[in-house]
């Protein structure tokens, strides 16, 4: 009798677990998360929202046997936290909670363990990790490395660990279309970015904005996230043509962020999207060309005033470029390379111009990809990042497909934006997201050899093993 009651209890527990996984990992819940993040932004409760979303991510790590359901809340969290500029003191008080979240992550990767796989991207990450770690060797003490551990580890071997963990989680086939699901996630993230920009303008007009940014949002961070998201609606548009319009919407929003890098490089990325969409149009190439021209006309009509203000006031105005700290740091990078040609002066070097402006807990970025590499890591860095770029480019064009091109354009957006912003030198979320893009590139090439995981029901956990022993192997 007791054994029957135990089996019934396990049966109910298993049923509840499956329902929870289906709920937390489903598309309707993804829309719910997006709406929740919109409410957080509208009510200016980003700190409380951060606590809520971190708790949600921790819950998903424990309940779900699939890592993908944690992706959207992480990206939404990263997006609305861009409103919390210079907030080191605000969030450092939550540090004691970090071990709990870490334990949830450890639980997920141990209990829901999947086979480790090693792809081509790993080689690029390894050489970059070596360059980051050895950059400026001998110039810093132990305390410097401890204070900069987030960047040394996050840009280096920590990202290699993240790659291996994420790679293992995505090295199985699920019973849903991973490509469409991730494209939806990125589109929802872009939607939140767009809403934040619109909300910022409305608050300024109404006189409600009291945040850290005069414009009402972080123009460069939002533009970078939108450039990540830009090609994914185009991919979803293969089956749902109307969704393609969001690619144009995202570019239009970038135009009104007043980000100089976003305007220039976002335009390049959007034109790449248009060209690819046109040439893959089959018998509809001419129609698509007219649609793209019409979209550009509408964007210029709606955003022309802001674009003109950016061009004349932030690009062509006297002293706006030569008076920028980036202009000074460009020369500092070459001087640092001259002084330390082989290993550079290290990413912890705060003697450059940005050193006097950086906020607590932040890295002293050059805000430019090339100067960052040559100034911080010297010849070793140039070789490492060139090799990583070559590996990534090869992955994009090996057996290229609409999905590989979509992922490639997304990374192109980050790479371009990194030429005038920290970009890839921000471990979270930018570098982690870039790493994930190339895990998906590897996955598409390995698709036929991947084992099948029927998400929400057949992943063997400690609970599953117990159920199998009691005769519930096929639940």
Secondary structure, DSSP 4 states (H G I P E B T S, - for coil): -HHHHHHHHHHHHHHHHHHHHHHHTSHHHHHHHHHHHHHHHHTT-HHHHHHHHHHHHHHHHHH-S-STHHHHHHHHHHHHGGG-TT-HHHHGGGGGGHHHHHHHHHHHHHHT-------HHHHHHHHHHHHHHHTTTTS--HHHHHHTHHHHHHTTHHHHHHHHHHHHHTSEE-SS-HHHHHHHHHHHHHHHHHHHHHHHHHHHHHT---SS-TTSS-HHHHHHHHHHHTTHHHHHTTT-GGGGHHHHHHHHHHHTTT-HHHHHHHHHHHHHHHHHHHHT-GGGHHHHHHHHHHHHHHHHHHHHHHHHHHIIIIISSTTTTTTSHHHHHHHHHHHHHHHSTTT-S-TT---SGGGGTPPTT-----SSHHHHHHHHHHHHHHHHHHHHHHHHHHHHHTT--HHHHHHHHHHHHHHHHTTTSSGGG-IIIIIHHHHHHHHHHHHHHHGGGSEE--TTTS---HHHHHHHHTT-TT-
